[in-house]
Amino acid sequence: MANPGFCVWLTGLPAAGKSTIAGELAAELRARGWPVELLDGEEVRQSLSPDLGFDRASREAHAARLAFVASLLVRHGVVAIVAAISPYASSRDRARKEICHFVETYVTTPLAVCERRDQRGLYRRAREGLIKDFTGVDDPYEVPESPDIRVDNVGRTAKESARFVAAELERLGWLLPGRPSSS
């Protein structure tokens, strides 16, 4: 039997560390022999969603596009790692329904830490009113009520956080320890 694909959907505030953890997790799973595609919300937005803004409807549409692509990958036995703010529970719920094997992973990082990590100054510009609808400032982030995995991204390196997520994927039965199941 072929390896079943699944989606690890990392959600959290801007600058929480989602993309960095996702990159480390992708490397970890590739080293174990898994076929992996990383869908970074910011990068995908440039290709699939340049027509969208940052209002609620646009963010929900962007999350729907990410979910569609991830669902195609998963159906073909790929591990799709999505790193996207996806601030609304409704978007994540829709993604869970669309993607047959979905692992919601909440990267929990305090807002103050995210603001300190923000190298592009987006939080500062949002607080100055230069950026509208910025998640965590003037647009809400709806914290997942029951994520499959919760990774505290303070006091750990991205590699340590990725290893924690991989261990949780093993605990939940998505991964066998060390490598994918036999074909």
Buried (B, 14 or more C-beta within 10 A) or exposed (E): EEBBBBBBBBBBBBBBBBBBBBBBBBBBBEEBEBBBBBBBBEEBBEEBBEEBEBEBEBBBBBBBBBBEBBBBBBBEBBBBBBBBBBBBBEBBEBBBEBBEBBBBBBBBBEBEBBBEBBEEEBBEBBEEEEBEBBBBBEBEBBBBEEBBBBBEBEEBEBBBBBBBBBEBBEEEEBBEEEEBEEE
